[in-house]
Amino acid sequence: MTEKTEHAIILRVRTKKDQKMASALYDKLMADMKDAMKAHDTRTVNTVRGVIAKVKDLTVNAGKEMTDDVVLAVVVKGVKQREESIAAFESAGRAELAAGEKAELEFLKGYLPAQLSEAEVADVVKATIAELGATSKKDMGRVMKEVMARVKGQADGKLVSKLVSAALP
């Protein structure tokens, strides 16, 4: 191996090692994965690896920048998937699988921002309807888009939809 090749390999290793991602949430995921590996907690390790793989697929592999918004979107999607799985397992009488999904769900919820109460979401819906001048159910799509942007990750889409539908005549 030549000196130039050796230097290039060392440089490449350093750059990857010293490279920081643009997302504090991603860094927290990586730190939690390392802690779970040290504790031999395979369920947590597998959950975090799944989230990290999806985030990398949406950012690095797609040539996009990694931001907290992308990581949060993946976590929210993971929470929804776990909730659906729990319901399916419980209806099928598979309590042991539902228990595993519940553990993953609780872990992922730790990455979500504090959830807004129904009253707080209703206030955001009313303010948005007033700002947009929405007057009928035809405006529901516009209102939903704006409200979801405002409560990003802090409220469930089903709750927002229910409140917007109730608020529009």
N, C-alpha and C positions, 0 to 999 in steps of 0.2 A: 504494500500500500504506500502510495506516495504521500509526501508531506501535505500537498494541496488537498488530496482526498481526505486525509485524516482531519485536517482543519475544517473542511466542509461538513463532515459528519458531526464533529463537536459543535460547530455553529448551529446546525440543524437541531440537534438535541437541545441545546440551550434555548433556542428560539421557541420551540414547542413547550418546553418546561416553563419558561418565564412568561409565556403568553397569557394574558388575562382576557377573559370574555367580557363583553359589554353589559352583562346582566348580573346584578347582585343576587337575584333569585337563583340563577343557574349556579353561581358560585356556592350558594347555600346548599343546593341539591348535591353538588359534588362533595362538599364537606360532610353532609349527612350520610352520603354513601360510604365515604371512608370510615366514618364512625360505626356504621352498621356492619361494615366488613370486619372491623376490629372486634366487634361484639358478636360476630358470627350469627347475625340476624338475617337469615337468607330471604325471608319474606320482604323485609324493608329493602334489602339490596336489590332484589328483583323488581320491586315496584319503582325504585329510583332509576334503575337501569332502563326500564321501559320508558319512563318520562324523558330521560336524557336522550335516548335513541330517537324518540319522536321529535324532540326539539332540534337535534342535530339534523334530522332528515328535512325538517322545515326550514332550517337556516343554512347550515354549512353546506349541505349537499345541494341546496337550491341556490346557493350563492348570495344569500341575503344576510343581513346583519342580525346578530342575536340580541334581542332586547327583552326586558322584563315582560312586555306585552305578549310576546310570542310564548315565553315560558308559562305565563299565567294562563293563556288560552289553552295550552296543552294540559295543564293541571286541571282546569275547569272541565275540559272534555273527559279527562280521566275520572274525575269525581262523578260526572253524569253516567259514565259507563259502569262504574262500580255500583251506583245506585240502581241502575237497571238490572245488573247482574244479581244483586241481592234480592230484588223483587222476584226475578225469574227462579233463582235457587230456592227461595222460601216457598213459592207456589208449587215447586216440584218436590218439596219435602227434603231438600238437600241442605240441612242445617249446618253441616260441617263446612261445606263450600261457602255458604252465606257468611259464616263466621270469619273465614279467611278474607273474603271481600270486604267485610266490615272493618277489619283491622287495616287493610290497605286504604279504605275510604277515610278513616280517622287520620291516618298518616298524611294523606294528600290534603285534607282539609287544613292542616297546619300551614300550608303554603298559600292558602287563600287569604285575601284581605278580610277584615271584619265585615260581616254581613249586615246589610241594612235591615231595619225592621220593616214590617208591612206598611206602617204609618209613614215612615221616611220615604219609602219607594212611592207611596201614594202622593206625597208632597212633590216629589220630583216629576211624577206623571202630570199632576195638575199644572205645575209651572211650565212644563214643556208644551202641553196643550195650549196654554195661554200664549206662550211665545210664538208658536207656529200658527196660531189662529185656526186650529183644527176644529171642525164643526160636525163631522159625521164619521161613520165607520169607514168611509172611503179613505180617510186620512190616517187610518190605523198603522199602515206600513211606515209612513213618514215619522209618525210619533214613536213607534217602536224602535226604529233605527236610532233616533236621537236619544231616547231614554236609555237604551242599551249602551250607547257610547258614554253616557254620563255615569251610569252605575257599574261600568265595566268590572266584572268579577265580584261585585258586591251584592248582587241580587240574581235570583234564578229567573230565567227567561219566561217560565210558565207563570210565575207570580206577576211579572211585569205585563205579560199579555193579558192576564185576567184583569188587572187593574186598569189597563188602557181600554180594554173592551167595555168595562163597567163605566168608565169616565166619559166615553164618547157616546153621544145619543144615536 
